[in-house]
Each structure stands twice: as C-alpha cells, then as structure tokens.
C-alpha cells in the first residue's frame, strides 16, 4: 500500500509533465520578437508529446503571405529525424531539458543550423521558443516566439 502511494504520484507527475508540451498553440504576435523579420502573419503549432515522443505540425502564413507547413515526429534521444517544411533544414534532433523544456536542433546535411529552446510556463498557458542560428539566407537569427495555449 505504501509503495502504491509513493509510485502513483510519481507516475502522475511524469505523465502530467509530458502533457504540458502537448496541445494547440497559437503565436502571439504582440509578445513575439523576430530578428531578422518579417514575422509570420499567423502560426499555429499542434504538439502531441509524451515522455519519449514528440510530434509537431505547424501551419501558418509567413511575412510574405506564403503558406508555412512544418512537420516532424521525433524521440527525445538526440538522434536525427526527418523534418519537412523547414527552409534550411532537413532533420531535427530533440532532447528534454526538464519537464517543461525541450531543445530542438534543426540540421541540414547533419550540421546544426538552428537551436530552438522551448519552455512551457508552469501554469501551462504559454509556450516560449527562443531561436538561435542562421536562416536560409545565412543571416543570424534571434527570435523569441511566444504562443498561447488554445
């Protein structure tokens, strides 16, 4: 009985923490900062996550009015997984930093072109992704993209 009381909350915490990343997230343009711009006109990210797996499907419109569609499924194991829709990358590699934070490396031909650190707020209502790297034109990127949970 005591073992069950100790184990059950631990299982709940693990499951709840993984679910923090999951959901539908809509970019908040007023709180986001893009350098260089232009920022997307709109962006919605749908995430399905558990303690081992992460699936992302992002759709929106870029600053020039062109459609955005990024998609990938990966494990939190640091291995490369195929990604589609990223202008200067063909793969991603993910690792979990803590229950609310992940690091995504976007790669082209095995070389890291962008590092994205994504953190979900403790209340689970806000997701902030900080981007560092180079864009498809080779320019330095420092974006802070804030999303609200839908």
PEKA-V254230 format. One record per pair of residues at least 6 apart in sequence whose C-alpha atoms are under 6 Angstrom apart, sorted by sequence separation. I is the first residue (numbers start at 1). J is the second residue. If there is no record, write none. Layout:
I/J
I/J
This chain:
48/54
61/67
96/102
106/112
107/113
120/126
134/140
48/55
60/67
61/68
74/81
83/90
95/102
106/113
120/127
133/140
134/141
47/55
60/68
83/91
95/103
106/114
119/127
133/141
47/56
59/68
82/91
94/103
105/114
119/128
132/141
46/56
59/69
81/91
94/104
105/115
118/128
132/142
46/57
58/69
72/83
80/91
81/92
93/104
104/115
118/129
131/142
45/57
58/70
71/83
80/92
93/105
104/116
117/129
131/143
45/58
57/70
71/84
80/93
92/105
103/116
117/130
130/143
44/58
57/71
70/84
79/93
92/106
103/117
116/130
130/144
44/59
56/71
70/85
78/93
91/106
92/107
102/117
116/131
129/144
27/43
43/59
56/72
69/85
78/94
91/107
102/118
115/131
129/145
43/60
55/72
78/95
89/106
101/118
115/132
128/145
26/44
42/60
55/73
76/94
89/107
90/108
101/119
114/132
128/146
25/44
42/61
54/73
76/95
89/108
100/119
114/133
127/146
25/45
41/61
54/74
100/120
113/133
127/147
24/45
40/61
41/62
53/74
54/75
113/134
126/147
24/46
40/62
41/63
53/75
126/148
23/46
40/63
52/75
125/148
23/47
39/63
52/76
125/149
22/47
38/63
22/48
22/49
18/50
18/51
88/136
87/136
17/99
20/124
35/141
35/142
35/143
34/143
33/143
33/144
32/144
32/145
32/146
28/146
27/146
28/147
27/147
26/147
25/147
26/148
25/148
25/149
24/149
25/150
24/150
